[in-house]
Amino acid sequence: MREWRVAWLGGVLIGVGNGILREVTYAPRLGERTGHNVSGATAITAFAAYFWWLQRRWPLGSRGDALSVGTQWLVMTVAFEFGFGRLVAKQSWDELLADYDVRAGRTWPFVLVWIAAGPEVMRRFAP
């Protein structure tokens, strides 16, 4: 499981790269909300591929291990998001929390669910 914890740093690169791709390419044409929704789908896809690769490289042997890794990734991701958002990007709490409002059409919580569940899904289904 240690390798998976370190591999979280690759997840940071996926997230940052996905956000840059969104802002530079399709969000200006699609608009902010649609751009974020597309970005959510591309993030889930990228994380699925990464989890598949990690599971093939360093197989998680049990459901408990996979759920533990997913929980750790979730906690580290949310901590990074709020830490970076507040301290570096100088975003307000309202700005940060807006991405969690599914009723307003935000899909970020679905990405977080996938980050938490993805290691277990790939443990079950990756060849």
TAPEMO-V851020 format. One record per backbone hydrogen bond with DSSP energy under -1.0 kcal/mol. CO is the residue of the C=O (numbers start at 1). NH is the residue of the N-H. Records with the same first field share a line. If there is no record, write none. Layout:
CO=NH / NH
//
This chain:
1=5
2=6
3=7
6=9
7=10 / 11
8=12
9=13
10=14
11=15
12=16
13=17
14=18
15=19
16=20
17=21
18=22
19=23
20=24
21=25
22=27
26=30
27=31
31=35
32=36
33=37
34=38
35=39
36=40
37=41
38=42
39=43
40=44
41=45
42=46
43=47
44=48
45=49
46=50
47=51
48=52
49=53
50=54
51=55
52=56
53=57
54=58
62=66
63=67
64=68
65=69
66=70
67=71
68=72
69=73
70=74
71=75
72=76
73=77
74=78
75=79
76=80
77=81
78=82
79=83
80=84
81=85
82=86
83=87
84=88 / 89
85=91
92=96
93=97
94=98
97=100
98=101
100=102
101=104 / 106
102=105
107=110 / 111
108=112
109=113
110=114
111=115
112=116
113=117
114=118
117=121
118=122
119=123
120=124
121=125
122=126
//
